[in-house]
Amino acid sequence: MRKIGIIGGSGLYDIEGIKNLKQVNVKTPFGKPSDAYLCGILEGVSVVFLPRHGRGHRISPSEINYRANIYGMKKLGVSAILAVSACGSLKEELKPMDFVIPDQFIDRTVKRQSTFFSNGLVGHVGFADPVCPKICDILYKSAQALNISVHRGGTYLNMEGPQFSTKAESSLYRSWNLDIIGMTNATEAKLAREAEIAYATLAAVTDYDCWHQSHDIVTFEMIIQYLTKNVENAKKILKKAIPQVAKIDSFGAENALQCAIATRKDKIPAKIKKDLKIIIGKYIS
């Protein structure tokens, strides 16, 4: 049985029912993760949970230490990450309270460290298919079995934030035929791939982006109500999906670095070799 990581987004700061729960603080070469990791057993599976914004929602999307978060998951032995995120809808048919399981990302961020390969180490991972289709299928079927409205596939636009879109931006993204918009998941997916961890997103629609005619009557209180309901449904989906994900025999991401490291072994700085041993060690020893 594989160990499964869960990254909680807006509103999802803990998960009830984790047994043998212990809080683990992880040191990383990249600084502190968003919070302590919660480790234990959920539905018979070893899990590691981390709230990406910290408990109490203290960390803005651009300030999240994504490298530390993913490094910590790798250090704790996670082989797959299920990421839960709030998102805005760019299509009429993707309604508030629906879930979307995207299979593509467009990254429009500009302020983030989104790679482990720097400071004398160069690597280029394949990223044409950024999420694990096996996990996506399980999430989709789990939501269907629970009679929760869910959509399989679509493109997630990762904006920088923390401000929401202008109407011009929202209209542009719709003209590109994109599906949902958020502020975090593309960065996580890139780093998870470099860490050879399978990744998938369970995106909870809380509102239509500002393109929609109902935008002016949407209040923050309404969004919070949708978010609260979505979080409860997300927990149900995760609890149903996790035992199935833990039984997957192989992930495509597990050998992502096999042909990705461009720097000669003897030219990689000693500190980088030490810092990234848990990620690149098997390829440079």
Order of alpha helices (4+ residues) and beta strands (2+ residues): beta-beta-beta-beta-alpha-beta-beta-beta-alpha-beta-beta-alpha-beta-alpha-beta-alpha-alpha-alpha
